[in-house]
Amino acid sequence: MSVLKRITLPLLMSAALYSQFSAAAVESYAIDPGHTSVVVTWTHFGFSHPTADLSNITGNIDFDASNVSKSSIDVSIPTDTINTHVEALTTEFKGAEYFDVAKFPTASFKSTKVVSKGNNKIDVYGDLTIKDITKAVVLHAVLNKQGIHPMMKKQTVGFDAKTTFKRSEFKLDKYVPAVSDDVTLTLSTEAHAK
């Protein structure tokens, strides 16, 4: 093989690989509502830590594994899906003193900055909106896996994330402080390439 071929061939291969990688660096994913959950936890008079869950979560994730700072997330949470697994409490949560779902049917989170913390850990800074009130929070996320989904046959990402906020900031302050003001929100999601 000539010197020219020995130099040119690796350069062409590298350029092709770089081109493919660059083009696919930021991938857009649609959140899979069937494999996404939001769980809310609080302290009840210091005795227990009840939970409520929300479903039918939708949204988009733009993820760049090579440069996480280019990533973003936009999530929509239907508040009328809240379920405390106690019928009376679920009804109360949907009412005007809490989420007032008739007036405010959707909560949302929209990222403003994404920071890699190493070892698949990511801090997602963004705006949480509940009852048309928006406050800044940080989701502490972990990338569980990225790859081809064995059933969907699509590029897929999976994350778990957690944040804590004060419910009183969203006018959800009934029984504070006997029932904790601090609420922990945990999100687990799969999202498939569009």
N, C-alpha and C positions, 0 to 999 in steps of 0.2 A: 504494500500500500504506500502511495506517495506521501511525502510530508504534508502536502496540501490537504489530502484526504484525511490524514490522521488528525489534523487541526480542525478542518471544516466540519466533519461529521459530528464530533462532540458538541461543537458550537451550535450547529443546527438543532440537534436533539435538545440541548439545554434551552435554546430559545423557544422551541415548541412546548416544552414542559412548563417554562415560565409563563408563556402566553396562556396556556390552559389554566394554570394555577391563578394567574392574575384575573382572568375573566370570571373565574368561579369563586373568587375570594369572598365577596359578600353574597350570601345566599339568602333568598327570601322564603320564609316558611309561614304556613298557616297553622294556627293552633288547632289541635284536634279536640273538640269539646268532649268527645267520648273518653279521652284519656287525660283530662285536665280537671283538677279539683282545687278549690280554695277552701281552706278550713280556718275558722276564727276561734281563738281560745281566750278566755278571761278567767279571773279569780272570783269565786262566788263566796263572799263573806269570809274568805280565808280558809274555807273548808275543802273546796274542790276546784277543779279547772274544767268547767263545761266547754263543749265545742258546738259550733254550728257550721254547716257546710253550704257552699253555693255551687251551682252547676250551670251547664250550658255556656261555659266560658268561651269566648271567641277572641280573635286578635291576630296580630302579625309579629313575627320575630325576624329581624334582619341580623344575621350572625356572620361574623368574619373571624374565624379561628386564628388566623395569622395576625390580625390586628383588631383585637376585641374592642378598642375604642371607636371603631367604625360601626359597631353593632347598635341596634335599637330594639325597643319592644313597645307594643301598644296593645293593651288588654281591655276588653269590655266585660263587665260582670253584671248579669241581670239580678238585681237585688230581690226580685220577687221569687227567686228560687231558693232563698234562704230556708234552711231546715235545721231546727234545734233538736229534732226528734222528741220534742215535748209539744204537743199540739197547741196548748194554750200559749206557750212562750213563743212559738213560731208565729202565731196570729198577732201577738203583741209586738214582736219585732217588725212585722210588716206594716204595723199601724203608724199613726202620725207621731207618736212619742219616740219612735225609733227611726226606721228607715223610710217610712212614709212612701211605700213603693208605688202607690197610685200617682203620686206627684213626682217622684224621683225613681223611675224604674231601672236605672242603670248607674253603676259605679264604674270607675275606670282608672287605669294606671297608664301613664305615658312617660317613657324614659327621656331624660335630658342629658345624661352622661353615663357611659359604661366604662368601668375600670377593671382591668385584670389584676387579681391579687395573687396569681400563681397557683399551681396545682389544681387547675380546673375551677378555682374559686373566682367569682366575679361580683363586684359591687355595682348594682344598677341604681343610679340616682334618678329620681323622677317625681312626677306629680300624681298624687292619689286624690281622686275626686269622689266624694260621697255627698249626696244631697246638694249638689251644685257648689260645694265648698271644696277648695283645692288646697292641699298642703304638701310640702316637700317631704319625701321619705326615701329611705335607702333599702332596697331589696338585697339581701346577702344571698347570692345564688351560687349553686354548684352545677357545673355541666356534668350530667350523668353519663351521657353517651352521644356521639355523633357518628352517623354511618347509614348504610342502606337498611331500611326496615325489612325484616324477613317476610312480612305479610303484605305490606303496602308496596314493596319494591321501589320505594322512593327514598331519597336522602332525607334523614330525620335527625332532629336534635331533641334531647330530653333534659330538662332542668328541674331542680328543686330550689325554692327561694323562700326567704322568711324576712319579715319586718315587724317591728312593734311601733304602734302609734297610740296617741291619746284619743279616745273616742269622744271626749268632751269637745275637742277641736272641730268635730263634725256635727255638733248638736245631737249627740247620742249619749247624753250625760245622766240619764235617769239612774238613781241609786249610787252615784259616785259620792264618796269613795268606798262605801261598804262593799259594793261590787266594783271591781278594779276599773280605774280609768284606762290603764294600759291594756291594750288588746294586741295579741299576736296573730298575724295573718301568715299562713303557710300556703304556698302555691306549688303544685307539682304538675308538670306539663310535658306532653309530646307535641311536636310540631313538624309538619311534613312540607317538603319543598314544593313550591307552587309550579 
